[in-house]
Every structure is written in C-alpha cells, then in structure tokens.
Amino acid sequence: MEVWIGRDGERHGPYKEDDIRQWLRSGQVSRDDLGWYEGLADWQPLAILFPEERPLASPASPIPPALPASPLPAAVAVQDSESDAGFWKRVGAYLLDAIVLYVPGLLIQKMMGGDAAQAALLEAQTSTPNDPSAIFAAIGQYYSVMTPAIVVITVMTWLYFALCESSVWQATLGKRALSIRVTDLHGARISLPRALGRYPAKFLSSFIFGIGFLMVAWTQRRQGLHDFIAGTLVLNGRAGESKGASNPASNSTDSFSA
C-alpha cells in the first residue's frame, strides 16, 4: 500500500507503508500528520491509520532523533489559487440549493397554517386598505402564526448545510452538482461542529449589504467572511477527486523529511 502524507497544506509522496511505519517509530514523521491512500474517503491522522506505531525512545536517548536535513521530496500543493472555487460558481451552487430547499420549506409552511395566515393577511389588506391599524394587526397575526414554521425551516436549512458539508461528499447537492466542496485550510474534510458553526456565520456575511459574501470575489483564497470565521475553503473538485489523490506525482522520492 502506498500512502500520501499531508503537512502544512502540501501533499508528499506516495510512500511505502513500511517506510511510514519506520518513520513513525523513529519520530521522523508526526502522528499528527495526515495520511491518505487509494480507497480512503478522507485524510486521517497517521495516529489513526497506524495506531500501533509510536516513537521509540531508547533508554540512553529518550529524545527522538532529529529530522534529516535533506530537502523536501517532490510535493503537490493541496491548494493554490487555481483550485479555489470562484464567486459565480458558488453563487450557482447556492441557487441550486435554494431550489432543493424550496419544496420542503413550502410543505412545512402549508402544514403549519401558512396558507390560512396568508389568506387572512390578504383579506385585511383588501377589506380595510385605509385602516393602518387593522393592516398592522393582520401582519402581526401573520407572523405569530408563521414564526414556528420559520424556525423549523431555519433549523432544517442549517442541518442540511452542516450535515452535507461535513459528510463524505463535503458538499451540499448544489455544490456537488457544480463539483465544488468545503474543506478546512489544509484541504481536509471539516467536522460536524465546524460545519454547524459555518452556517450561522453566514448571517454575519449577509450584514452590510452582503459584503461578507462579496469578499469571495477579491480575497486571495476566495473566502467569504463566514469562511474566515469557520476556517474553511471552498475548492474545485468533488471529494476524493482532488489532484493529489487522483493524479499522484510520479517523480516523488522514497524518503520523507520536513
């Protein structure tokens, strides 16, 4: 089995499994470094891929040996400016997700009395057009009926984005349709807690006329305000189809140093 190693936003390798086990025992690679091999859905710490391998400290020298001073092997960057998803591609994904969420949102509104509340509001507007107090009362009644539905729809949308973006897809249906995915700053899959925090951060991005979203158009890594807050990137390519995973560098060396 050949394994890629990820460190500091770069992929190195691939390397033979036996070599990686030896480097883990000698301390030349860290158990916190990420590893990936063909068939693995996501990058995982080497401590999870090789839990039995730990640095060996001799009685005379409890400190692991220093890392070799040899130059880095050929590496493929996890991210560069060309692989960050652009502004309009992200807008397109958002519109597709809005379509996906429209039908269940509409059903929730209907089940929770939305049609009756809307009909009552329309009747008040047409029957007493010159009575502002009656119209304001009808509006208040409408929102008192619709507030539970709005809360349910908001929670549904929140869970939709969080569960999809932290899944093996790393993307909502809209993002997957346009072949983009959400990752952490190292190109790895994000956790559910981070995904849960990323969605409400979008409300901050919507403040000040949506400038937090528009930041995607000019920031170096195409990050919106919510991406900066959550520590995420939106990259081109579906999960498992990134350059380093699908087209490994053919000129890599057989040793690893950092």
KEKE-3310 file (N, C-alpha, C; in steps of 0.2 Angstrom, whole numbers, plus 5000, padded with zeros to 4 digits):
npx = (5004:5003:5005:5000:5006:5001:5005:5007:4998:5002:5004:5014:5023:5019:5022:5029:5021:5028:5039:5033:5029:5041:5046:5037:5040:5053:5052:5053:5042:5027:5014:5003:5003:4994:4987:4984:4977:4973:4956:4953:4941:4943:4956:4966:4973:4990:4991:4978:4978:4989:4989:4996:5009:5022:5033:5049:5059:5075:5083:5095:5094:5081:5075:5068:5077:5084:5076:5080:5091:5089:5083:5065:5055:5048:5033:5015:5005:4991:4982:4980:4979:4972:4963:4954:4937:4927:4918:4906:4903:4901:4889:4880:4879:4873:4861:4856:4854:4845:4834:4833:4829:4817:4805:4803:4802:4791:4781:4782:4778:4764:4759:4759:4750:4752:4745:4732:4736:4741:4730:4722:4729:4729:4716:4713:4721:4714:4701:4701:4709:4712:4714:4727:4730:4722:4728:4742:4739:4735:4746:4754:4747:4749:4763:4764:4758:4766:4779:4783:4785:4794:4805:4807:4810:4822:4830:4830:4837:4849:4854:4854:4864:4875:4876:4878:4890:4899:4899:4905:4904:4907:4900:4885:4870:4869:4882:4889:4884:4890:4903:4911:4918:4918:4931:4944:4957:4968:4964:4956:4942:4929:4924:4908:4904:4912:4905:4893:4895:4898:4887:4878:4887:4886:4876:4882:4890:4880:4877:4878:4875:4878:4892:4900:4898:4902:4915:4921:4924:4936:4946:4961:4961:4948:4938:4924:4917:4911:4919:4932:4929:4925:4936:4937:4938:4932:4933:4938:4932:4926:4925:4938:4942:4953:4968:4980:4975:4970:4979:4993:5010:5022:5036:5041:5051:5058:5059:5055:5055:5055)
npy = (4994:5011:5027:5044:5058:5072:5088:5104:5110:5104:5090:5075:5062:5047:5036:5020:5009:5002:5010:5022:5017:5014:5027:5033:5026:5031:5044:5053:5057:5064:5059:5066:5071:5071:5057:5048:5036:5026:5023:5027:5037:5050:5061:5056:5057:5051:5044:5038:5030:5021:5015:5008:5011:5020:5033:5027:5027:5026:5019:5026:5037:5047:5056:5059:5056:5069:5077:5073:5083:5083:5089:5093:5081:5079:5088:5090:5104:5106:5116:5129:5145:5143:5132:5136:5138:5149:5165:5166:5153:5148:5156:5150:5137:5140:5145:5133:5125:5133:5130:5116:5116:5123:5116:5107:5117:5124:5115:5113:5126:5126:5115:5120:5130:5141:5145:5148:5159:5168:5170:5177:5189:5194:5197:5206:5217:5220:5222:5232:5244:5257:5257:5258:5252:5240:5233:5232:5225:5213:5209:5207:5196:5187:5184:5179:5167:5161:5161:5149:5140:5147:5145:5131:5129:5136:5129:5117:5120:5124:5112:5105:5111:5109:5095:5090:5096:5092:5079:5064:5068:5081:5092:5101:5097:5106:5111:5099:5096:5106:5102:5107:5109:5109:5112:5111:5122:5115:5107:5096:5086:5094:5095:5090:5099:5111:5113:5116:5128:5136:5139:5148:5158:5164:5173:5184:5187:5191:5204:5222:5224:5212:5211:5202:5190:5195:5196:5185:5187:5194:5191:5182:5168:5166:5167:5169:5180:5171:5160:5164:5165:5152:5145:5139:5133:5134:5123:5118:5103:5087:5078:5067:5067:5076:5084:5078:5066:5059:5060:5056:5063:5058:5059:5058:5055:5042:5044:5054:5070:5084)
npz = (5000:4996:5003:5004:5012:5021:5025:5032:5022:5011:5000:5001:4993:4984:4998:5004:5014:5024:5026:5031:5043:5049:5050:5058:5070:5072:5074:5064:5056:5061:5072:5071:5058:5042:5033:5018:5007:4992:4990:5003:5011:5016:5022:5035:5052:5055:5066:5068:5056:5058:5072:5081:5079:5087:5093:5096:5110:5115:5130:5133:5126:5127:5119:5103:5087:5078:5064:5047:5037:5024:5008:5004:4997:4981:4980:4980:4980:4991:4989:4978:4970:4959:4961:4970:4972:4962:4963:4956:4953:4966:4969:4959:4965:4977:4972:4967:4978:4985:4977:4979:4993:4993:4990:5002:5011:5008:5010:5023:5028:5023:5030:5043:5044:5035:5023:5027:5036:5027:5018:5027:5030:5017:5015:5025:5020:5008:5012:5022:5017:5020:5034:5044:5056:5057:5047:5051:5063:5056:5050:5061:5066:5056:5056:5069:5068:5058:5063:5070:5059:5052:5061:5061:5047:5046:5055:5048:5036:5041:5046:5035:5027:5036:5039:5026:5021:5030:5028:5019:5006:5007:5003:4998:4989:4979:4978:4975:4963:4955:4956:4967:4984:5002:5013:5026:5031:5026:5016:5020:5026:5034:5052:5060:5070:5066:5054:5058:5064:5054:5046:5053:5054:5041:5042:5048:5037:5028:5033:5031:5018:5012:5010:5016:5009:4996:4998:4993:4980:4979:4989:4993:4994:4990:5000:5009:5022:5032:5029:5034:5047:5051:5047:5034:5017:5000:4987:4971:4963:4967:4982:4985:4973:4971:4965:4970:4975:4964:4953:4957:4961:4950:4951:4964:4979:4989:5002:5017:5023:5034)
capx = (5000:5006:5002:5002:5007:4999:5008:5007:4995:5005:5004:5020:5023:5017:5027:5028:5018:5033:5043:5030:5029:5048:5047:5033:5044:5059:5050:5054:5035:5022:5007:4998:5002:4988:4988:4978:4979:4968:4951:4951:4937:4946:4963:4966:4980:4993:4989:4973:4979:4994:4988:5001:5016:5023:5040:5053:5064:5080:5084:5101:5092:5074:5073:5068:5082:5082:5074:5085:5091:5088:5077:5059:5053:5043:5026:5009:5001:4984:4978:4983:4974:4968:4959:4949:4931:4926:4912:4900:4902:4897:4883:4876:4878:4868:4854:4853:4852:4839:4829:4832:4826:4811:4799:4801:4801:4784:4777:4782:4773:4757:4757:4759:4745:4754:4740:4727:4738:4742:4724:4719:4733:4727:4709:4714:4724:4709:4695:4702:4715:4713:4715:4733:4730:4720:4734:4747:4737:4735:4753:4757:4744:4753:4770:4764:4757:4772:4786:4786:4787:4801:4810:4808:4813:4829:4834:4831:4842:4855:4856:4855:4871:4880:4877:4881:4897:4903:4899:4910:4903:4910:4896:4878:4868:4871:4890:4891:4882:4895:4909:4915:4917:4920:4937:4947:4963:4973:4960:4953:4935:4928:4920:4901:4904:4914:4900:4887:4896:4899:4881:4876:4892:4883:4871:4887:4892:4874:4876:4882:4873:4881:4899:4904:4898:4906:4923:4924:4927:4943:4951:4966:4959:4941:4935:4919:4918:4910:4924:4937:4926:4925:4942:4936:4939:4928:4938:4935:4933:4922:4929:4941:4944:4957:4973:4984:4973:4968:4985:4999:5016:5026:5043:5042:5056:5056:5060:5051:5058:5052)
capy = (5000:5017:5032:5051:5062:5079:5093:5112:5112:5101:5083:5072:5055:5042:5032:5014:5008:5000:5016:5026:5014:5015:5034:5035:5024:5034:5051:5057:5060:5065:5055:5071:5072:5067:5052:5046:5031:5025:5019:5030:5043:5056:5062:5055:5057:5044:5040:5034:5025:5017:5017:5004:5014:5025:5034:5023:5031:5021:5021:5031:5044:5047:5061:5056:5059:5075:5076:5073:5089:5083:5093:5090:5077:5082:5089:5093:5108:5104:5121:5135:5150:5140:5127:5139:5139:5156:5168:5164:5146:5147:5158:5145:5132:5142:5145:5126:5123:5136:5126:5110:5118:5127:5112:5105:5123:5126:5110:5115:5132:5123:5111:5124:5135:5146:5147:5152:5165:5172:5172:5182:5195:5197:5199:5213:5222:5222:5225:5239:5247:5264:5257:5255:5248:5234:5230:5230:5219:5207:5207:5204:5189:5183:5182:5175:5160:5159:5161:5142:5137:5150:5142:5124:5129:5138:5123:5112:5123:5124:5105:5102:5113:5106:5088:5089:5099:5088:5072:5061:5072:5088:5097:5101:5095:5111:5111:5093:5097:5110:5100:5110:5105:5113:5109:5116:5126:5110:5103:5090:5086:5098:5091:5092:5106:5116:5114:5119:5135:5139:5141:5154:5164:5167:5178:5189:5188:5195:5211:5227:5223:5206:5212:5196:5186:5198:5195:5179:5189:5198:5188:5178:5161:5166:5166:5174:5181:5165:5155:5166:5164:5145:5142:5134:5135:5130:5121:5115:5096:5083:5074:5061:5068:5081:5082:5074:5059:5056:5060:5057:5065:5052:5059:5058:5051:5036:5046:5060:5074:5090)
capz = (5000:4996:5007:5004:5018:5021:5031:5031:5016:5005:4999:4999:4992:4989:5001:5006:5021:5029:5027:5035:5050:5052:5051:5065:5076:5073:5075:5058:5054:5067:5072:5069:5051:5039:5028:5013:5002:4987:4993:5009:5009:5019:5025:5043:5055:5054:5073:5067:5051:5061:5079:5084:5078:5091:5093:5101:5113:5118:5137:5133:5122:5127:5114:5096:5083:5074:5057:5042:5034:5016:5005:5004:4991:4977:4983:4976:4985:4992:4987:4975:4968:4953:4964:4974:4968:4961:4966:4952:4954:4972:4968:4956:4969:4982:4969:4966:4985:4986:4974:4983:4999:4992:4991:5009:5015:5006:5013:5031:5028:5022:5036:5049:5043:5031:5018:5031:5038:5021:5016:5032:5029:5011:5016:5029:5016:5003:5015:5025:5014:5023:5041:5045:5062:5055:5042:5056:5067:5052:5049:5067:5067:5051:5059:5075:5065:5054:5067:5071:5053:5050:5065:5058:5041:5048:5058:5043:5032:5045:5047:5028:5025:5041:5038:5019:5021:5035:5026:5014:5000:5009:4999:4998:4982:4974:4977:4972:4956:4951:4958:4972:4990:5008:5017:5031:5027:5024:5011:5023:5027:5041:5057:5060:5074:5062:5049:5062:5066:5047:5043:5056:5052:5035:5044:5048:5030:5025:5036:5027:5011:5009:5009:5018:5003:4991:4999:4989:4973:4979:4994:4990:4994:4988:5006:5012:5030:5036:5028:5038:5054:5052:5045:5029:5010:4995:4982:4965:4963:4972:4987:4983:4966:4970:4960:4973:4976:4958:4949:4961:4957:4948:4952:4971:4981:4993:5009:5019:5028:5035)
cpx = (5004:5002:5004:5002:5005:5002:5009:5004:4998:5005:5011:5020:5021:5023:5025:5025:5023:5038:5040:5030:5036:5049:5043:5037:5050:5058:5051:5048:5031:5016:5001:4997:4997:4991:4982:4981:4972:4962:4949:4947:4940:4953:4962:4973:4983:4992:4983:4974:4984:4994:4993:5008:5017:5031:5043:5059:5069:5081:5090:5099:5085:5071:5073:5074:5079:5080:5080:5085:5091:5083:5071:5058:5048:5036:5021:5005:4994:4980:4983:4977:4969:4962:4954:4942:4929:4919:4906:4898:4898:4890:4878:4875:4873:4861:4851:4851:4846:4833:4827:4828:4819:4805:4798:4799:4793:4779:4776:4777:4766:4755:4756:4755:4747:4749:4735:4729:4739:4736:4721:4723:4731:4720:4709:4716:4719:4703:4695:4709:4717:4714:4722:4734:4727:4725:4739:4745:4737:4742:4756:4754:4748:4759:4770:4762:4763:4779:4788:4788:4793:4807:4812:4812:4821:4833:4835:4836:4849:4858:4858:4863:4876:4881:4880:4888:4901:4903:4904:4910:4907:4906:4889:4876:4870:4878:4892:4890:4887:4902:4914:4914:4920:4926:4939:4953:4968:4970:4957:4946:4934:4923:4913:4901:4906:4908:4894:4888:4897:4893:4879:4881:4890:4879:4876:4889:4886:4874:4880:4881:4877:4888:4903:4904:4902:4913:4926:4927:4934:4948:4955:4964:4951:4937:4930:4920:4917:4915:4930:4935:4927:4931:4941:4938:4934:4932:4934:4937:4929:4927:4931:4943:4949:4964:4978:4982:4972:4974:4991:5005:5020:5034:5045:5048:5054:5057:5056:5055:5055:5056)
cpy = (5006:5023:5039:5054:5069:5083:5100:5113:5109:5093:5080:5065:5053:5038:5025:5013:5007:5006:5021:5024:5015:5023:5036:5032:5028:5042:5055:5060:5060:5061:5060:5073:5068:5062:5050:5041:5029:5020:5022:5036:5050:5056:5060:5055:5051:5040:5036:5028:5019:5017:5013:5006:5020:5026:5030:5027:5026:5024:5027:5037:5044:5052:5058:5059:5065:5073:5076:5080:5089:5087:5089:5086:5081:5082:5092:5097:5106:5110:5126:5139:5147:5135:5129:5140:5147:5159:5166:5157:5144:5150:5153:5139:5134:5142:5138:5123:5126:5132:5120:5111:5121:5122:5110:5111:5125:5121:5111:5121:5130:5119:5114:5130:5141:5149:5151:5159:5170:5175:5178:5189:5198:5200:5206:5218:5224:5225:5231:5242:5254:5263:5254:5251:5241:5230:5228:5225:5212:5204:5204:5197:5184:5180:5178:5168:5157:5158:5153:5139:5140:5147:5135:5124:5132:5133:5118:5114:5122:5117:5102:5104:5109:5099:5086:5090:5095:5080:5070:5065:5079:5094:5096:5098:5100:5112:5105:5093:5101:5108:5104:5107:5110:5109:5114:5119:5122:5106:5097:5091:5090:5093:5094:5099:5112:5118:5118:5126:5139:5142:5147:5160:5167:5173:5185:5192:5192:5202:5215:5225:5217:5206:5205:5190:5188:5197:5189:5181:5192:5195:5183:5171:5161:5164:5171:5175:5175:5160:5157:5164:5156:5141:5137:5137:5131:5129:5118:5107:5093:5080:5068:5061:5074:5079:5077:5067:5056:5055:5061:5059:5059:5053:5060:5054:5046:5038:5053:5063:5081:5095)
cpz = (5000:4999:5005:5011:5017:5027:5028:5024:5010:5005:4997:4998:4985:4992:5003:5013:5026:5030:5032:5042:5053:5054:5058:5071:5077:5075:5069:5055:5061:5066:5070:5062:5048:5034:5024:5008:4998:4991:5000:5007:5011:5022:5033:5046:5055:5061:5072:5062:5054:5069:5083:5084:5083:5091:5098:5104:5117:5125:5137:5130:5122:5122:5107:5092:5079:5067:5052:5039:5026:5014:5005:4997:4987:4980:4979:4981:4985:4989:4983:4973:4963:4955:4968:4970:4968:4963:4962:4953:4961:4972:4965:4961:4975:4979:4968:4973:4987:4983:4977:4989:4999:4993:4998:5013:5014:5009:5020:5032:5028:5028:5042:5049:5039:5026:5021:5033:5032:5018:5021:5031:5022:5011:5020:5024:5011:5006:5019:5023:5017:5031:5043:5051:5061:5051:5047:5060:5063:5051:5055:5068:5062:5054:5065:5073:5062:5057:5068:5065:5051:5054:5062:5052:5042:5050:5052:5038:5035:5045:5040:5026:5030:5039:5031:5019:5025:5033:5021:5008:5001:5005:4999:4991:4977:4973:4973:4964:4952:4953:4962:4979:4996:5011:5022:5027:5025:5018:5013:5025:5034:5045:5057:5065:5070:5057:5052:5063:5059:5045:5047:5055:5045:5037:5045:5041:5026:5027:5031:5020:5008:5008:5011:5013:4997:4991:4995:4983:4974:4984:4990:4989:4992:4994:5007:5019:5034:5035:5033:5045:5055:5050:5039:5022:5006:4989:4976:4965:4968:4977:4984:4976:4965:4967:4964:4974:4969:4953:4953:4957:4956:4949:4960:4973:4986:5001:5010:5024:5029:5039)
residu = (MET:GLU:VAL:TRP:ILE:GLY:ARG:ASP:GLY:GLU:ARG:HIS:GLY:PRO:TYR:LYS:GLU:ASP:ASP:ILE:ARG:GLN:TRP:LEU:ARG:SER:GLY:GLN:VAL:SER:ARG:ASP:ASP:LEU:GLY:TRP:TYR:GLU:GLY:LEU:ALA:ASP:TRP:GLN:PRO:LEU:ALA:ILE:LEU:PHE:PRO:GLU:GLU:ARG:PRO:LEU:ALA:SER:PRO:ALA:SER:PRO:ILE:PRO:PRO:ALA:LEU:PRO:ALA:SER:PRO:LEU:PRO:ALA:ALA:VAL:ALA:VAL:GLN:ASP:SER:GLU:SER:ASP:ALA:GLY:PHE:TRP:LYS:ARG:VAL:GLY:ALA:TYR:LEU:LEU:ASP:ALA:ILE:VAL:LEU:TYR:VAL:PRO:GLY:LEU:LEU:ILE:GLN:LYS:MET:MET:GLY:GLY:ASP:ALA:ALA:GLN:ALA:ALA:LEU:LEU:GLU:ALA:GLN:THR:SER:THR:PRO:ASN:ASP:PRO:SER:ALA:ILE:PHE:ALA:ALA:ILE:GLY:GLN:TYR:TYR:SER:VAL:MET:THR:PRO:ALA:ILE:VAL:VAL:ILE:THR:VAL:MET:THR:TRP:LEU:TYR:PHE:ALA:LEU:CYS:GLU:SER:SER:VAL:TRP:GLN:ALA:THR:LEU:GLY:LYS:ARG:ALA:LEU:SER:ILE:ARG:VAL:THR:ASP:LEU:HIS:GLY:ALA:ARG:ILE:SER:LEU:PRO:ARG:ALA:LEU:GLY:ARG:TYR:PRO:ALA:LYS:PHE:LEU:SER:SER:PHE:ILE:PHE:GLY:ILE:GLY:PHE:LEU:MET:VAL:ALA:TRP:THR:GLN:ARG:ARG:GLN:GLY:LEU:HIS:ASP:PHE:ILE:ALA:GLY:THR:LEU:VAL:LEU:ASN:GLY:ARG:ALA:GLY:GLU:SER:LYS:GLY:ALA:SER:ASN:PRO:ALA:SER:ASN:SER:THR:ASP:SER:PHE:SER:ALA)
# end
